[in-house]
Each structure stands twice: as C-alpha cells, then as structure tokens.
Amino acid sequence: MQRIFSAEDDLGFVLDNVTDNLVAWNGMWPTLQAGDKVVFGAGVLRTSGTLVIKTPGIKFEGVGGVYWPYDTAGLPLIWGTVIQPLSSFTGSHIIHIPPSTSNGGVPVNNVRIQGMVVYGNSVVQSNGSDLNGITVEGDVRAVELLDVTVSQTSGHGILSLFHASGTPRGGVFDHISVWSAGKLVGTTQWGIYLEGFTDAKFNAISIIDCRGGGIYIEASGQITGTHIHSVFNHGVGIHISGESGNGGLNWSTIVTDRNVKEGILIDAYGRQRILLSNLELRRDGGNEEGVVANGAVIPNTYAALSLKGTSTHNVCPVLLSNLSTVVEDADGNNLYWTPVTGISCEYITEMHIDGRVWGMTTPISLGAGANDAELYISSSSTFWTGDPTAMVEASPDIRQGREQMYPIVVGSNTWTAMPAAANPFGGSRERYMRADLRHKSRCCMSTQVAAAGAPAAVLKIQYTTDMTGATGWADLTSSAVIDTTGYKQSTEELIPPGAKRKVLLRCAGDGGNGMASPAVQIVALHAW
C-alpha cells in the first residue's frame, strides 16, 4: 500500500526560499520505503548540497511549474515547486540518482520526479565548477521525469552518465523543458546530455537557449520519442553520437530552429538504424556566429542536417521521412539566410530521404566517403536552392541506391551487315527489357564486343513509356563505339526526367557501313 507524506508537514521541509533543506532531505530516508510518495507544495526549496535519492521506488510530486518560461502570463519567471541551490552549494549535481555502488549496493530504481522546477540560477560549485541539474548515473532503471522544468544550470540540465556498475536503462521523459543550461559565457553544456541511456521514451520535450547545444545522445539504444523541440541553442540542436545500441533511435515530430550550428548532427555508427520522421529544420546554422569581414557578415557553413562519419566509422543507416528544411518567408531576426546547405554527408552507410530539402547554396552535398553509399530519394522529394522568396528547384546529380543491371542483349549475338542508319539491334527481332527507373538518378551502358564493327559503329540504349514498344522511343544513354573488340562503356550521365518511371528498354545502333558484322556477348544498362 502506497504511503503519502507531506514534505512540509511530515518531513520537516521549509519552502521559504531561505532555509537550507539539506538536513531535512538527508534525514527523511529512514522514514521512507519503496512505493512511498513525497508531496511538495508551492515554494522554493533551497539546498547547500546535492539532493541524493537513496531509496528505490519513491515518487516525488510537486504542484508543477513553468513549461515555457518566456511567457508566464503575469506569473513570476519561476514559480510552482522549485528546487534551487544556495550560493554556498557544494556538489556536482542539484539532484542525483546514484549508481548502486554509491548506495550500499542498493539500485535506486523506479524513481519518479513530477511537477517540479530545478532552478540553477547559474550557480556554480564552491570550487568554481559547473553544476548539473538532474543526474542519473550507472545501473539505474526506470526513471520517470514528468512535467519537469530545468532552468539556468551552469552545467548540463539533465545528465545521464556511464559508470562501472552499468548504464541507465528504462526511462520516461514526458513534458520536459530545459532552458539556458550552461548560461555562463564560455561553457559548453547541453540541455539534455545522455551517455548510453537505453530503452527510453521521450514526449513533449522543449530545449531552449542552451550554451553547448540542445540534446546530446551518445551510444544509446531503443530510444523513442515524439514532439521534440530544440531551438535557439548556441551549438547543435540535436547531436546523435557514439555506437548505436540495439534498437537504435526512432523519433517523430521534430523541430529545430535558429540553432547556431546544425539543426541535427549525426555521427553515430554501427548497424542499428536511426529513424527520424516529420522533421521541420528551420533557419539553423550560424545565426549569431557569422564573421564580419570588410563590413559584411559571412555565415557559418553548417547544414540543417549533417551526417559526419569518419574513414574508420561510417555513419549508421539513417532514414528520413517527411523532412523539411524550407524557410517559407523572410525573417527580420535573421542576419542572413540559413542554412547554407540542406543536408551534408561524409562517410555514410545508407540514407533514405523523403521530403522538401532546401539550402541557400546547396540542397544536398556528398563529401568524402559518401559517393559510394546507398542513397535513396523518394519520387515525391524536391530539392530547392536560392533566396527563399524566389526559390528554384535544383535536383541533385547524385548516385542513388545500389547499382542495378538490366541485361538487354544476352548471349552471342551478331548484327549482320550493320547499316549506317539508326536501327534497333536485331531488326524485326529486337529485344525489350522492362525496368523501373523511378528511384534512379544516373546510368550508363556496357557491352562486351566479340567482333568489331565499322569505324563509326556505335551502340546505345533507348527507352519508351509505351509498354507495348510501338512508339515513343528516345535515347537513354550516350553511345559506346564498337570499332574494336573488348569491354565498352558509355559515359555515366543523368537519367532524363521523362525516363524516371516504368519503361521498356532496347539496344539500338548506327554508324555501320553495311558490310561489317559486329558481334556482342552482352548489352546491359546500369542504373543507380
């Protein structure tokens, strides 16, 4: 049976914004047992040291607080049930859920913190080090943070840490607001910084104006989430890093806006996939870190979304669904149009894109280690560049998917007395091959010549959308000269827009002299 305690009436807390409550906090643990609830009223709980949670299964419940602190409708900036360090504070964390090895071997599992504000007021430790807001460390299981605001911590807002005892697992983060973490100039702290957290659920997360960046997730697995906002941060909006664990990451309804660096940066590696859907990445990249040269503001070159692997660790597969990096209209708060690049890729494994991708100068760029990756772009995706008030469509000239071969002429075949005029290979016995080129970008033709043709003899591949093959034939590839024996290949080139659909293919040629009879062992289309 759950027991409910009043923090003020039963456990000796005084929420008057003056009294040091550290003694009351440390003194309540002999009274509590797993399953108990401690209820706090409105007021400010001050403390001179870290509030360490020592008993598993405890529920801490306040009366709520500010979720979006920029507009409090006439209320004080910080109100509700507030935990705030005194200027004499000693410790690294305001609230700490410790590993079992620091708690007499007892795992501190199934803890819930609900309806509270952790207000750091930019206080640092007595030794000058940064002070984190809520920290979960080591082999902790099933932590719940519900309706919690963390504001103005000099360190990270919410932090999870690796430990020799293990890593945190099984968490719920619901209606969380973190703003102005690492507010002191020169700090690089994050709103939420998670090391190795697995099996966690996120919902309704807002990260605003944090010095190092919005959300950092390292080596985590089975992370699901929806309604994630990371905006106005002084670094990256969302950074997904480390070796992806089992289950990867699956987030939906994601908004980034006017983060100084990338909206989303992914350098995670491994076999697990990262799935991101319903993304709106707006105006990220260099809004306040431009360099002034000769009186002109030069923007940083951060992308809305960057995949940045290395030669030893390619980025794990990333699937993007319903993505938009498009800025719809002018914004007087912007120093210049950003992002410069919509999507930037280096050393990637596999990426799927579905959406509207815009960059001021480049919608998508493929750097080192990206050209040979598997890239899939949906047929409904569009790519744009230029001033958002007069954008122009700019489809990228990039390789897509795995290369696919369509054999059209197979086995030893001779074109007897090949004529000068253009004709299909085989004359009345021409051969067709069906192909679906809707998701392909580039192509070329290859053939193995067994007997040479005339000096000007060439072969090429044609297509038609008439699936009977009766009409509408047009060139798909450039020509390959077959005046000598051996392997021949046409130039790699873009697939014409009219051919990006289900088509019939055939081999054709011209330039014969009516006497030479070239022979080929195979003619094939290669598309990717």
N, C-alpha and C positions, 0 to 999 in steps of 0.2 A: 504494500500500500504506500502510495506516494505521500510524503510529509511536506508541508509547505511552511517555510519560515519567512517572516518579515525581517529584512536586513536591519532595519532601524529598531523595531520593537523587540525582536528576539535575539539578535546577534550583535548589537551594540554599535552599529554604523551610524555616523552622523554626516549627512549630506548637506553641509552648510557652506561648502566652498572654502573652508578654512581648516577644519580638523583633519589631522593625519589619521587615516583609517587603516594603516598597515597592521597595527596591533590587532584590530578587530578582525581583519582578514585572516591573519595567521592563527588567531585564536578560535576560529569557528570550526576547524576541521575535526576535532574530536566529537563535535556535536552531530556532524553530517554523516550520512551513509548513502550508498549508491541509490539513485532514484529520487533523492530529495530535490526540492525546488526552493531557490532563494529569490525572493521578490524584492525589488528595489523600487522606491518611489521616485518622484521627481526631485532633482537636486544635483549637486556636484560633489562626487566622492573624490577627495584629494588623497594622494598617497606619496610617501617618500621613498618607496621601493617597489620592486616588481611584485605584482599580484600573481603568485604561482598557484595553479589549480592542482590539488593534491589527491582528491577523491574522484574515482570514476563515476560516471552516471549522474552528475549534478547538472541541474538546469538553472541558469541564471537569467532572470527575466526583469527587464526594466519597463518603463512606460513609453519607450520609443524615443525618437529624436529627429534630427534634420536629415532628410534623404538628399535633397538638392539644396545645399546651403547658400546658393547665390540669391534665392528668393524665398524669404521666410515669412512673407505676408504679415509683416509688422512684429513678428516674434523676435526675441534676441537671436543673434547669429548662432549661438549654441544653446540648446535647451533640451529638456527631457531628463533622462537618466544619464548623467555624464561622469566619466572617469577621467581625471586629469592629474598629471604628475605635479608635485610641488617643485619649486626651483632647486631644492636640495636633493632631488631624486638621485638614488643610486641603483644601478642595474642597467641591463641592456634592452629590456622589454617592459612595456607597461603591463600587459597580461601575457603569461607564459604557460602553455600546456607542455610539460616537460617529458622527456623520454623516461621509460621505466627505470633505467639505471640511475636516474637522478631522483627517483621517488621510492626508494627502498624496494625496487624490483616490481612495483605495482604499476601496470599500464594504466594511463589516465585516458580511458576510452569513453565514448558515448557522452561527451560533454556538449551542452548547448548554451550558447550565449545569444540572447534575444532582446531586441528593443533597447539597445544601448548606444551611446556615443562615446568613443575613445578620442579625447581631445588632447593632442600632444602639445598644442600651443608653442610648437617649435622648440620645446625644452630639450637640451642635450644632457647627457650624463654628467655627473660631477667631474669626471676626468676629461670632459670635452668631446666624448664620442657620441655618435648619433644614437637616438633612442627609437626602437621599433614599437609599433602599436600592439598588434596581437600576433604572437608567435606560436606555431605548432612545431614540435621538434621530435624527431625519432619515431619510435614504434607506436605512435598514437593512432587510434582507429575511431572512425565515425564521429568526427567533429561536426557540429552544426553552428553556423553563424547565420542568424536570421534577423533581418531588419536592423542591421548594424551600420553605423557611420564611423569612419576613422578619419580624423582631420588633423592636418598640420603636425604630423610627426616629423621629427628631424631625421629619422631613419625610415625604413620601409613601413607602409601602412599595415599590410597583412603579410606575414612571412612564414613559410614552411622550410624546414632545414633537414638535410641529411644528418644521420647520426649512426654511430657504430651499432646501435640497437636495431636500426632499420629505418624505414621512411614512412611518413604519414600515409594512411590509406583509408578510403571511405569517408568522404566529406560532402557536406551540403553548404553552399554559399548562396543565399537567397535574399534578394533586396539589400545589396551591399553598395555603399557609397564610400569611396575613398578620394579625398581631395587634398592637394597641396602637400603630399608626402615629400620629405627632403626639401622643404621650402627654403632652407638656408642656402645662400649663394655658394656654389662650388660643390654641393653634394650631388650624388648620383643615385638617389634612392627611388624605388618604384612604389606605385600604389599597391599592387599585389605581386609578390615575388615568391614563386613556388619552386622548390627543389624536390623532384622525384615524387610528387603527390600523385597517387593513382586512385582510380575509382571515385572520382569526384564529380559533383553536379553543380553547375553554375546557372543562376537565373536572375535576371534584372540586376546587372552589375553596371555601375557608373564609376569611372575613374577619371578624375578631372585635375589638371594643373599640377601634375607631379613632376618633380625635378628630373629624375633619371629616366622616367618613362611610365607608361600606364600599367601593363600587365606583362610579367616575365614568367614563362613556364619552361622549366628545364627537366628533360628526361622523365616526363610524366606519361602515364598511360591510362586509357579508358577515361578520358576527360570529356564530359558532355556539357553543353551549355546553350543558352538562348538569351537573346536580348542583352547583348554586351555592348556597352558604350565606353570608348576610351578617347577622350577629346582634350584638346588644349594642353597636352603634356609637352614637356621640354625635351623629350627624346622620342623614342619609338612608341607608337600607340600600343601594339601588341607584339611581343617577341617570343617565338616558339623555338626552343633550342634543345641541344643535347640529343642523346639517343632515344628515339621514340619507343615507349614501352608497349606492352601488349594492349591492343585496342586503340592505340593512337589517340587522336583528338577529333571530336565532332562537335562543331559549334554552328549555330544558326542565328540569323538576325543580328548582324554585327555592324556597328557604326564607328568609324574613326573620323575625326575632323580636326584640322589645323594642328596636328602634332608636328613638332619641329622637324623630326626625321620621318622615317617610313610610317605609314599607317599600320602596316603589318610587315614584320620581318621574320622569315622562316629560314633557319639554318639547321634545323633538326635533321637527323639522319637515321637510317635503319629501314626495316621492311614495313613497318606499320604505316598506315595512311593517315593523312591529315585531311579532314573533310570540312570545308567551310561553305556555307550557303547563305543566301540573302545578305550580301555584303554591300554596304554603301561606304566607300572610302572617299572622303571629300577634303580637298584643299590641304592635304598633308604635305610635308616636305619643305622646311626652310622658311616658315613664315616669320621668324624673328632672328634667324641666324645668317641672313644674307651678308655678303661682304660688300662694303662700299668702295668702289674703285672709280676714281675720276668723277665722283658725284653720282654714280649710277649704282643701283642695288643689283647685285648679281646673286641669283637664287642658288641655294644648295641643289644638288642633283639627286636627292633622294626620290625614290619611286613611291607610288601609293602602296604597292605590294612588291617586296623583294624576296626572291629565293636565292640565298647565297651559300652555296656549298663550297667545298674545297676539293683539291685533287685527290685527297685521301678519304673524304667523306662527302659523297653526293647527298643533296637534299632528298629526304624520303618522298614517296609519291604524294602529290598534293592535288586535290580535286576541288575546283571552284565552281559553284553553281549560283546563277542569278547574281552575278557580280556587277557593280557599277563603280567606276572611278570618275564619272562625268560630273562636271560642275555646270549647273544649269544656267546660271546668270552671274552678272558682275557682283562683286562683294567689296565694298569700300574699306573693309577691315584688312583686306589682303594687300601686302606690299607688291605682289606680283602674282601671276597665275601659277598655281602649283596643283598637282605635281608636274615636274618636267617629263617624267616617264611614268606610264601607267603601271606596267609590270616589268620588272627587271630580273633576269635569270642568269645564274652562274653555277655550273656543276650541279645540274638537276638530274633526277632519275626519270620522273614521269609527272606530267601536269595536264589536267583537263580544265578547259576554260569554257564557261558559258556565261555570256553577259555583254555589257557595253563597256569597253575599255578606252579610256582617253588619257593622253598625256600631252602637255603643251607642245613638246617637240617630238616625242616618240611614244606611240601606244604600247609597244612591247619590244624589249631588246633582249637578244640572246648573246651572252658573253661567253667567256671561256668555259668549256665543258658542258655547254647547253645545246649545241647544234645537233649532236647525235642522240639527244634524249628523246623519249617518247612524248610527243606533244599532240594533244587532241583538242581541236577547237570546234564547238558545235556550229551547225549550219545557221543558227539564229544569232550568233555573236556578231557584233560590229566593233570596228576599231576607228578611233577618231583622233585628230590632232588639230593644233592651232587654237587661236583665241576662242574660248567657249561661246562667245556671242556670234561667231561665224565659223563653226567647226566644219572640217572637211573629213570625209571618210577616207581612211588610209589602211587598206587591208595589208597585213604583214606578208613579206616574202620570206616565209619560214617553212622548214620541214615539219610535217605533221605525222604523228603515229609511227607505226612500224612500216617499213617499206614492203609493198605488196607487188608481186609479179603476176601479170596476166599473159600467159602464152597464147599467141595468135596463130603462128605457123609452127607446127611441131613435126619433127622427123625430117628426113632428107627430101627436099622439095626443089625442083628446078623450074626456072622461068624460061621456057624455050623461046629463043629469039626475042628477047625483051625489047619492046618498042620504045621510041623516043617520047611519045605522048604519055601523059599520066593515065595509069590504069590500076585497078585493084590487082593484087597478087593473086594469080590463079585464074584470072579472067572470069568466065562464067561459073567457075568452081571456087570463087572467092570464099574465104573463111571468116566467120564472125566470132567474136568473144564478147560476152556480156560483162559489164563492170559497173560498180557503184563508186563514183568519184566525188561524192558529196562532201566527204571529210578529208579530201586530199588537196594539197597545195602545189606540188611540183611533180614533174615526170620526165622521163627520157625513154628512148627506145634502144634495145640492144639486139644484136644478131650475130650468129656465127656463120661466116661465109666459107663455103666449101669449094666453090668455083667462082672466079671473078667475073664481073660484068664488064660492060664497056667503060671507057674512061670517065664518062659523065653519069654513069648509072647510080641511082640513089634509091633508098627505101625510107619510108616514113609510116607513121600510124595515124589513121583518121578516125573520127568519131561521128556518130549521129544520135539524136534523141528519138528518132523514128525507130521503134523497136522491131519493125519489120525489115529494116535495112533498105527500104525502097528509095528514100530521098534524104536530103539534108546532110550529106557527108561533108566534113570540113577537116582541115589538118589539126591534129592534136600535138604532134611533136615536130621538131625540125628534122631535116634529112640526115641520113648517115650514108656516106659514099661507100660503095661496094666494088670498087675497081681492083681491089686486091683481096686475097683470102685472109682469114683470121677473124678475131673478135672486132666488132664495130659497135660504136655507141653514138647516139645523137647528143646534142648539148642538153644539160639539165636546165629546165625552164619552168615558168609558172603555167599551171593549167588554166586555159581560158575560162572566164566565168561561165560561159554557156555550156561547158563540159562538166561542171561540178554538179552532176546529177547521175541518174542511172542512164547508161549509154550502151550502144553497140560499138565495138572496135573492129577495125580491119587493117591489114597491111596494104599499102599502095606504093607505087614507084614510078619513076620516069627517068629519062636520060639514056635509055638503051639505044643501040644502033641497028636493031632488027636482025643482028647476026649472033652476037654473044649471048650465051645462055647461062646466067648466074644461078648458082645453087646455094641454098641456105639450109642449115640443120635446125635452126630455131629463130623465130622473131618474137620478141616479147616487149610488153610495156611494163615499166617500173614506175610506180606512183607512191607518194608518201605525203 
